Structure formats: C-alpha cells, structure tokens
Amino acid sequence: MHFPLNTSLGRFRLVAFVEGISYLILLFIAMPLKYVGGIEKAVRWPGMAHGVLFVLFAFLLLQVWIEYRWSFKKAAAAFFWSLVPFGTFYFDKKIANDTPAR
C-alpha cells in the first residue's frame, strides 16, 4: 500500500483508508461498548474523529473528481463504498491501478 502524498489522489486514498479504519472502530468497538457495555462516552472521540475524517474524505473526493476528471458514476461509487463497512478498502483496490499518476 503506497499513498504518494504529493498528489491529490494519494492524499484521497490515505484519508479513505484512515476513514475506513475509523468507521470500523466506531461500528465494531465503540458502538458495542456503548450499547452493550453501557459506556455512554465510548463513541464520543471515535465518532468525532470519524466525522472529521468523513468530511475530509468528501472534500478530497470532490478534488479528485475534478482533477482526475472522474465520471459521476466513479465518484458516486467512491461515496457509496465509503458508507459500507470495509467498502473504502474495496474501492481503493479497484482504483489503485486504473488512475494514472500525476
């Protein structure tokens, strides 16, 4: 896994990866701690981190969509897969080799 930070696509892929991890932490650790373990504050920091990362993901998606001239379908797929657990990892694997480096 290589995310060249000197390109908007590399930054997008990195943020998508971290956002995907934050989503999994929120869903499979923090939420069970809150709803099964009764620890109300378990979702506070993971939820906030995930929210910030998701907004950054959306901003970078818009930037990559414009800069790399992605089709609406491809940009919509990126957004859709960000809503599915493990989806960002699947989408990253699909785009890792099909978008030319800048």
N, CA, C and O atoms as a GROMACS GRO file, in nm:
protein
  408
    1MET      N    1   0.084  -0.117   0.000
    1MET     CA    2   0.000   0.000   0.000
    1MET      C    3   0.089   0.124   0.000
    1MET      O    4   0.169   0.145   0.091
    2HIS      N    5   0.074   0.205  -0.103
    2HIS     CA    6   0.156   0.324  -0.115
    2HIS      C    7   0.066   0.443  -0.147
    2HIS      O    8  -0.010   0.439  -0.244
    3PHE      N    9   0.074   0.547  -0.066
    3PHE     CA   10  -0.008   0.665  -0.084
    3PHE      C   11   0.084   0.786  -0.105
    3PHE      O   12   0.126   0.848  -0.007
    4PRO      N   13   0.116   0.821  -0.229
    4PRO     CA   14   0.203   0.937  -0.252
    4PRO      C   15   0.130   1.066  -0.212
    4PRO      O   16   0.032   1.105  -0.275
    5LEU      N   17   0.178   1.131  -0.109
    5LEU     CA   18   0.110   1.248  -0.055
    5LEU      C   19   0.130   1.373  -0.139
    5LEU      O   20   0.071   1.477  -0.109
    6ASN      N   21   0.212   1.366  -0.243
    6ASN     CA   22   0.231   1.482  -0.329
    6ASN      C   23   0.124   1.491  -0.437
    6ASN      O   24   0.128   1.584  -0.518
    7THR      N   25   0.029   1.397  -0.439
    7THR     CA   26  -0.082   1.403  -0.534
    7THR      C   27  -0.214   1.404  -0.457
    7THR      O   28  -0.224   1.352  -0.346
    8SER      N   29  -0.314   1.465  -0.517
    8SER     CA   30  -0.445   1.468  -0.452
    8SER      C   31  -0.503   1.327  -0.444
    8SER      O   32  -0.574   1.294  -0.348
    9LEU      N   33  -0.474   1.242  -0.542
    9LEU     CA   34  -0.522   1.104  -0.538
    9LEU      C   35  -0.457   1.027  -0.423
    9LEU      O   36  -0.524   0.950  -0.354
   10GLY      N   37  -0.328   1.048  -0.403
   10GLY     CA   38  -0.260   0.982  -0.291
   10GLY      C   39  -0.316   1.026  -0.157
   10GLY      O   40  -0.336   0.943  -0.068
   11ARG      N   41  -0.341   1.156  -0.142
   11ARG     CA   42  -0.400   1.206  -0.017
   11ARG      C   43  -0.541   1.151   0.001
   11ARG      O   44  -0.580   1.114   0.112
   12PHE      N   45  -0.617   1.146  -0.108
   12PHE     CA   46  -0.753   1.091  -0.102
   12PHE      C   47  -0.749   0.945  -0.056
   12PHE      O   48  -0.825   0.905   0.032
   13ARG      N   49  -0.660   0.867  -0.117
   13ARG     CA   50  -0.652   0.725  -0.082
   13ARG      C   51  -0.611   0.706   0.063
   13ARG      O   52  -0.662   0.616   0.130
   14LEU      N   53  -0.518   0.788   0.113
   14LEU     CA   54  -0.475   0.778   0.252
   14LEU      C   55  -0.591   0.811   0.347
   14LEU      O   56  -0.617   0.737   0.441
   15VAL      N   57  -0.659   0.922   0.320
   15VAL     CA   58  -0.771   0.961   0.406
   15VAL      C   59  -0.882   0.858   0.398
   15VAL      O   60  -0.945   0.828   0.499
   16ALA      N   61  -0.908   0.802   0.279
   16ALA     CA   62  -1.010   0.698   0.266
   16ALA      C   63  -0.974   0.576   0.350
   16ALA      O   64  -1.061   0.516   0.414
   17PHE      N   65  -0.847   0.540   0.351
   17PHE     CA   66  -0.801   0.426   0.431
   17PHE      C   67  -0.820   0.452   0.581
   17PHE      O   68  -0.874   0.367   0.652
   18VAL      N   69  -0.777   0.569   0.627
   18VAL     CA   70  -0.790   0.603   0.769
   18VAL      C   71  -0.937   0.618   0.807
   18VAL      O   72  -0.978   0.576   0.914
   19GLU      N   73  -1.016   0.678   0.718
   19GLU     CA   74  -1.160   0.693   0.743
   19GLU      C   75  -1.225   0.556   0.753
   19GLU      O   76  -1.312   0.535   0.838
   20GLY      N   77  -1.184   0.462   0.668
   20GLY     CA   78  -1.238   0.326   0.674
   20GLY      C   79  -1.205   0.257   0.806
   20GLY      O   80  -1.289   0.187   0.863
   21ILE      N   81  -1.084   0.278   0.854
   21ILE     CA   82  -1.046   0.221   0.984
   21ILE      C   83  -1.128   0.285   1.096
   21ILE      O   84  -1.176   0.216   1.186
   22SER      N   85  -1.144   0.417   1.090
   22SER     CA   86  -1.222   0.485   1.195
   22SER      C   87  -1.367   0.437   1.196
   22SER      O   88  -1.429   0.426   1.302
   23TYR      N   89  -1.421   0.408   1.077
   23TYR     CA   90  -1.558   0.357   1.067
   23TYR      C   91  -1.568   0.220   1.134
   23TYR      O   92  -1.664   0.193   1.206
   24LEU      N   93  -1.470   0.134   1.108
   24LEU     CA   94  -1.471   0.001   1.169
   24LEU      C   95  -1.457   0.008   1.321
   24LEU      O   96  -1.523  -0.066   1.394
   25ILE      N   97  -1.371   0.098   1.370
   25ILE     CA   98  -1.355   0.116   1.515
   25ILE      C   99  -1.486   0.163   1.576
   25ILE      O  100  -1.528   0.114   1.681
   26LEU      N  101  -1.550   0.258   1.509
   26LEU     CA  102  -1.678   0.309   1.559
   26LEU      C  103  -1.784   0.200   1.561
   26LEU      O  104  -1.855   0.184   1.660
   27LEU      N  105  -1.796   0.125   1.451
   27LEU     CA  106  -1.901   0.023   1.442
   27LEU      C  107  -1.878  -0.099   1.530
   27LEU      O  108  -1.971  -0.149   1.593
   28PHE      N  109  -1.754  -0.147   1.534
   28PHE     CA  110  -1.729  -0.275   1.597
   28PHE      C  111  -1.666  -0.269   1.735
   28PHE      O  112  -1.654  -0.372   1.803
   29ILE      N  113  -1.623  -0.150   1.778
   29ILE     CA  114  -1.568  -0.137   1.913
   29ILE      C  115  -1.649  -0.036   1.994
   29ILE      O  116  -1.703  -0.070   2.099
   30ALA      N  117  -1.657   0.088   1.945
   30ALA     CA  118  -1.719   0.195   2.024
   30ALA      C  119  -1.870   0.174   2.042
   30ALA      O  120  -1.920   0.187   2.154
   31MET      N  121  -1.941   0.141   1.935
   31MET     CA  122  -2.086   0.124   1.948
   31MET      C  123  -2.124   0.005   2.035
   31MET      O  124  -2.216   0.017   2.116
   32PRO      N  125  -2.057  -0.111   2.022
   32PRO     CA  126  -2.089  -0.218   2.116
   32PRO      C  127  -2.058  -0.181   2.262
   32PRO      O  128  -2.131  -0.219   2.353
   33LEU      N  129  -1.949  -0.106   2.282
   33LEU     CA  130  -1.920  -0.061   2.419
   33LEU      C  131  -2.032   0.028   2.473
   33LEU      O  132  -2.067   0.020   2.591
   34LYS      N  133  -2.088   0.111   2.386
   34LYS     CA  134  -2.196   0.200   2.429
   34LYS      C  135  -2.326   0.123   2.451
   34LYS      O  136  -2.388   0.135   2.557
   35TYR      N  137  -2.367   0.046   2.352
   35TYR     CA  138  -2.500  -0.016   2.358
   35TYR      C  139  -2.505  -0.149   2.430
   35TYR      O  140  -2.610  -0.187   2.482
   36VAL      N  141  -2.394  -0.222   2.436
   36VAL     CA  142  -2.392  -0.349   2.508
   36VAL      C  143  -2.328  -0.331   2.645
   36VAL      O  144  -2.375  -0.384   2.745
   37GLY      N  145  -2.218  -0.255   2.647
   37GLY     CA  146  -2.145  -0.235   2.772
   37GLY      C  147  -2.197  -0.121   2.857
   37GLY      O  148  -2.158  -0.108   2.973
   38GLY      N  149  -2.285  -0.039   2.801
   38GLY     CA  150  -2.342   0.072   2.878
   38GLY      C  151  -2.245   0.188   2.902
   38GLY      O  152  -2.269   0.271   2.989
   39ILE      N  153  -2.139   0.193   2.825
   39ILE     CA  154  -2.041   0.302   2.840
   39ILE      C  155  -2.081   0.412   2.742
   39ILE      O  156  -2.043   0.410   2.625
   40GLU      N  157  -2.157   0.508   2.791
   40GLU     CA  158  -2.214   0.613   2.706
   40GLU      C  159  -2.109   0.693   2.629
   40GLU      O  160  -2.131   0.730   2.514
   41LYS      N  161  -1.997   0.720   2.690
   41LYS     CA  162  -1.895   0.806   2.628
   41LYS      C  163  -1.802   0.732   2.531
   41LYS      O  164  -1.709   0.791   2.476
   42ALA      N  165  -1.827   0.603   2.510
   42ALA     CA  166  -1.738   0.522   2.425
   42ALA      C  167  -1.735   0.570   2.281
   42ALA      O  168  -1.636   0.548   2.211
   43VAL      N  169  -1.840   0.636   2.235
   43VAL     CA  170  -1.846   0.678   2.095
   43VAL      C  171  -1.803   0.823   2.075
   43VAL      O  172  -1.793   0.870   1.962
   44ARG      N  173  -1.779   0.894   2.183
   44ARG     CA  174  -1.751   1.038   2.171
   44ARG      C  175  -1.630   1.067   2.082
   44ARG      O  176  -1.645   1.134   1.979
   45TRP      N  177  -1.513   1.020   2.117
   45TRP     CA  178  -1.391   1.051   2.041
   45TRP      C  179  -1.383   0.975   1.910
   45TRP      O  180  -1.349   1.035   1.808
   46PRO      N  181  -1.414   0.845   1.908
   46PRO     CA  182  -1.414   0.777   1.777
   46PRO      C  183  -1.517   0.836   1.681
   46PRO      O  184  -1.491   0.846   1.561
   47GLY      N  185  -1.632   0.874   1.732
   47GLY     CA  186  -1.735   0.934   1.648
   47GLY      C  187  -1.692   1.069   1.593
   47GLY      O  188  -1.715   1.099   1.476
   48MET      N  189  -1.630   1.149   1.678
   48MET     CA  190  -1.582   1.280   1.635
   48MET      C  191  -1.471   1.265   1.531
   48MET      O  192  -1.470   1.335   1.429
   49ALA      N  193  -1.378   1.175   1.556
   49ALA     CA  194  -1.268   1.152   1.462
   49ALA      C  195  -1.323   1.103   1.328
   49ALA      O  196  -1.280   1.150   1.222
   50HIS      N  197  -1.416   1.011   1.333
   50HIS     CA  198  -1.474   0.959   1.210
   50HIS      C  199  -1.548   1.070   1.134
   50HIS      O  200  -1.539   1.078   1.011
   51GLY      N  201  -1.619   1.153   1.206
   51GLY     CA  202  -1.691   1.263   1.141
   51GLY      C  203  -1.597   1.359   1.070
   51GLY      O  204  -1.624   1.399   0.956
   52VAL      N  205  -1.489   1.396   1.135
   52VAL     CA  206  -1.390   1.486   1.074
   52VAL      C  207  -1.327   1.419   0.952
   52VAL      O  208  -1.311   1.481   0.847
   53LEU      N  209  -1.291   1.292   0.966
   53LEU     CA  210  -1.230   1.220   0.854
   53LEU      C  211  -1.328   1.204   0.738
   53LEU      O  212  -1.286   1.209   0.622
   54PHE      N  213  -1.455   1.186   0.768
   54PHE     CA  214  -1.554   1.172   0.660
   54PHE      C  215  -1.570   1.303   0.583
   54PHE      O  216  -1.581   1.302   0.460
   55VAL      N  217  -1.573   1.414   0.654
   55VAL     CA  218  -1.581   1.544   0.586
   55VAL      C  219  -1.457   1.566   0.500
   55VAL      O  220  -1.468   1.612   0.386
   56LEU      N  221  -1.340   1.535   0.553
   56LEU     CA  222  -1.216   1.547   0.476
   56LEU      C  223  -1.219   1.453   0.355
   56LEU      O  224  -1.175   1.491   0.246
   57PHE      N  225  -1.269   1.332   0.373
   57PHE     CA  226  -1.285   1.237   0.263
   57PHE      C  227  -1.372   1.297   0.154
   57PHE      O  228  -1.337   1.291   0.036
   58ALA      N  229  -1.486   1.355   0.192
   58ALA     CA  230  -1.577   1.413   0.093
   58ALA      C  231  -1.511   1.529   0.018
   58ALA      O  232  -1.526   1.541  -0.103
   59PHE      N  233  -1.439   1.614   0.090
   59PHE     CA  234  -1.368   1.725   0.027
   59PHE      C  235  -1.264   1.674  -0.073
   59PHE      O  236  -1.256   1.723  -0.186
   60LEU      N  237  -1.185   1.576  -0.031
   60LEU     CA  238  -1.082   1.521  -0.120
   60LEU      C  239  -1.143   1.445  -0.237
   60LEU      O  240  -1.087   1.445  -0.346
   61LEU      N  241  -1.257   1.380  -0.215
   61LEU     CA  242  -1.326   1.313  -0.325
   61LEU      C  243  -1.366   1.416  -0.430
   61LEU      O  244  -1.348   1.392  -0.550
   62LEU      N  245  -1.419   1.528  -0.388
   62LEU     CA  246  -1.456   1.634  -0.481
   62LEU      C  247  -1.333   1.683  -0.559
   62LEU      O  248  -1.339   1.702  -0.680
   63GLN      N  249  -1.223   1.701  -0.488
   63GLN     CA  250  -1.099   1.747  -0.552
   63GLN      C  251  -1.050   1.645  -0.656
   63GLN      O  252  -1.014   1.683  -0.767
   64VAL      N  253  -1.048   1.518  -0.620
   64VAL     CA  254  -1.002   1.413  -0.712
   64VAL      C  255  -1.098   1.400  -0.830
   64VAL      O  256  -1.055   1.382  -0.944
   65TRP      N  257  -1.227   1.410  -0.804
   65TRP     CA  258  -1.328   1.400  -0.909
   65TRP      C  259  -1.303   1.506  -1.017
   65TRP      O  260  -1.310   1.477  -1.136
   66ILE      N  261  -1.273   1.628  -0.973
   66ILE     CA  262  -1.249   1.737  -1.067
   66ILE      C  263  -1.112   1.722  -1.135
   66ILE      O  264  -1.101   1.727  -1.257
   67GLU      N  265  -1.008   1.702  -1.053
   67GLU     CA  266  -0.871   1.699  -1.107
   67GLU      C  267  -0.847   1.582  -1.200
   67GLU      O  268  -0.781   1.598  -1.303
   68TYR      N  269  -0.897   1.465  -1.167
   68TYR     CA  270  -0.873   1.346  -1.248
   68TYR      C  271  -0.986   1.319  -1.348
   68TYR      O  272  -0.984   1.220  -1.421
   69ARG      N  273  -1.083   1.409  -1.349
   69ARG     CA  274  -1.197   1.400  -1.441
   69ARG      C  275  -1.267   1.265  -1.433
   69ARG      O  276  -1.299   1.202  -1.534
   70TRP      N  277  -1.290   1.224  -1.307
   70TRP     CA  278  -1.365   1.101  -1.287
   70TRP      C  279  -1.507   1.121  -1.337
   70TRP      O  280  -1.559   1.232  -1.335
   71SER      N  281  -1.568   1.015  -1.382
   71SER     CA  282  -1.709   1.020  -1.420
   71SER      C  283  -1.794   1.035  -1.294
   71SER      O  284  -1.748   1.007  -1.183
   72PHE      N  285  -1.917   1.078  -1.312
   72PHE     CA  286  -2.009   1.086  -1.199
   72PHE      C  287  -2.026   0.948  -1.136
   72PHE      O  288  -2.033   0.935  -1.014
   73LYS      N  289  -2.033   0.847  -1.220
   73LYS     CA  290  -2.052   0.709  -1.171
   73LYS      C  291  -1.937   0.667  -1.078
   73LYS      O  292  -1.960   0.605  -0.974
   74LYS      N  293  -1.814   0.700  -1.118
   74LYS     CA  294  -1.698   0.661  -1.037
   74LYS      C  295  -1.695   0.739  -0.905
   74LYS      O  296  -1.666   0.681  -0.800
   75ALA      N  297  -1.725   0.868  -0.909
   75ALA     CA  298  -1.728   0.948  -0.786
   75ALA      C  299  -1.841   0.902  -0.694
   75ALA      O  300  -1.824   0.894  -0.572
   76ALA      N  301  -1.956   0.870  -0.753
   76ALA     CA  302  -2.069   0.820  -0.673
   76ALA      C  303  -2.036   0.685  -0.611
   76ALA      O  304  -2.075   0.657  -0.498
   77ALA      N  305  -1.963   0.601  -0.685
   77ALA     CA  306  -1.922   0.471  -0.632
   77ALA      C  307  -1.828   0.490  -0.513
   77ALA      O  308  -1.840   0.420  -0.412
   78ALA      N  309  -1.735   0.585  -0.523
   78ALA     CA  310  -1.644   0.613  -0.411
   78ALA      C  311  -1.722   0.655  -0.288
   78ALA      O  312  -1.695   0.610  -0.177
   79PHE      N  313  -1.821   0.742  -0.309
   79PHE     CA  314  -1.904   0.786  -0.195
   79PHE      C  315  -1.985   0.670  -0.139
   79PHE      O  316  -1.991   0.651  -0.017
   80PHE      N  317  -2.048   0.592  -0.226
   80PHE     CA  318  -2.127   0.477  -0.182
   80PHE      C  319  -2.043   0.381  -0.100
   80PHE      O  320  -2.085   0.339   0.008
   81TRP      N  321  -1.925   0.345  -0.150
   81TRP     CA  322  -1.841   0.247  -0.081
   81TRP      C  323  -1.790   0.300   0.053
   81TRP      O  324  -1.754   0.221   0.140
   82SER      N  325  -1.787   0.432   0.070
   82SER     CA  326  -1.745   0.487   0.199
   82SER      C  327  -1.852   0.465   0.306
   82SER      O  328  -1.823   0.476   0.425
   83LEU      N  329  -1.974   0.434   0.266
   83LEU     CA  330  -2.083   0.412   0.360
   83LEU      C  331  -2.096   0.266   0.403
   83LEU      O  332  -2.168   0.234   0.497
   84VAL      N  333  -2.026   0.178   0.334
   84VAL     CA  334  -2.032   0.034   0.360
   84VAL      C  335  -1.908  -0.007   0.441
   84VAL      O  336  -1.796   0.028   0.403
   85PRO      N  337  -1.926  -0.082   0.551
   85PRO     CA  338  -1.808  -0.129   0.624
   85PRO      C  339  -1.715  -0.206   0.530
   85PRO      O  340  -1.759  -0.292   0.453
   86PHE      N  341  -1.588  -0.176   0.537
   86PHE     CA  342  -1.482  -0.233   0.453
   86PHE      C  343  -1.489  -0.184   0.308
   86PHE      O  344  -1.406  -0.223   0.225
   87GLY      N  345  -1.585  -0.099   0.276
   87GLY     CA  346  -1.606  -0.054   0.139
   87GLY      C  347  -1.494   0.032   0.085
   87GLY      O  348  -1.460   0.022  -0.033
   88THR      N  349  -1.435   0.117   0.168
   88THR     CA  350  -1.328   0.203   0.118
   88THR      C  351  -1.207   0.120   0.077
   88THR      O  352  -1.135   0.157  -0.016
   89PHE      N  353  -1.184   0.008   0.144
   89PHE     CA  354  -1.072  -0.079   0.109
   89PHE      C  355  -1.097  -0.147  -0.026
   89PHE      O  356  -1.007  -0.161  -0.108
   90TYR      N  357  -1.222  -0.188  -0.048
   90TYR     CA  358  -1.261  -0.248  -0.175
   90TYR      C  359  -1.244  -0.147  -0.289
   90TYR      O  360  -1.185  -0.179  -0.392
   91PHE      N  361  -1.296  -0.026  -0.269
   91PHE     CA  362  -1.287   0.076  -0.374
   91PHE      C  363  -1.142   0.113  -0.401
   91PHE      O  364  -1.104   0.131  -0.517
   92ASP      N  365  -1.061   0.124  -0.298
   92ASP     CA  366  -0.920   0.158  -0.318
   92ASP      C  367  -0.850   0.053  -0.403
   92ASP      O  368  -0.770   0.086  -0.491
   93LYS      N  369  -0.880  -0.071  -0.377
   93LYS     CA  370  -0.819  -0.179  -0.456
   93LYS      C  371  -0.859  -0.168  -0.603
   93LYS      O  372  -0.779  -0.195  -0.693
   94LYS      N  373  -0.984  -0.127  -0.627
   94LYS     CA  374  -1.032  -0.112  -0.765
   94LYS      C  375  -0.962   0.004  -0.837
   94LYS      O  376  -0.931  -0.007  -0.956
   95ILE      N  377  -0.936   0.113  -0.766
   95ILE     CA  378  -0.880   0.231  -0.835
   95ILE      C  379  -0.729   0.242  -0.826
   95ILE      O  380  -0.670   0.326  -0.894
   96ALA      N  381  -0.666   0.158  -0.747
   96ALA     CA  382  -0.521   0.171  -0.723
   96ALA      C  383  -0.440   0.172  -0.852
   96ALA      O  384  -0.341   0.244  -0.862
   97ASN      N  385  -0.481   0.094  -0.949
   97ASN     CA  386  -0.403   0.083  -1.072
   97ASN      C  387  -0.469   0.140  -1.196
   97ASN      O  388  -0.408   0.144  -1.303
   98ASP      N  389  -0.595   0.186  -1.184
   98ASP     CA  390  -0.661   0.232  -1.307
   98ASP      C  391  -0.659   0.383  -1.327
   98ASP      O  392  -0.704   0.432  -1.430
   99THR      N  393  -0.607   0.458  -1.230
   99THR     CA  394  -0.597   0.603  -1.245
   99THR      C  395  -0.450   0.640  -1.263
   99THR      O  396  -0.368   0.608  -1.177
  100PRO      N  397  -0.416   0.708  -1.372
  100PRO     CA  398  -0.276   0.742  -1.395
  100PRO      C  399  -0.223   0.841  -1.291
  100PRO      O  400  -0.296   0.929  -1.245
  101ALA      N  401  -0.099   0.825  -1.254
  101ALA     CA  402  -0.035   0.917  -1.158
  101ALA      C  403  -0.014   1.052  -1.223
  101ALA      O  404   0.004   1.062  -1.345
  102ARG      N  405  -0.015   1.156  -1.142
  102ARG     CA  406   0.008   1.292  -1.192
  102ARG      C  407   0.135   1.346  -1.137
  102ARG      O  408   0.173   1.459  -1.166
   0.00000   0.00000   0.00000
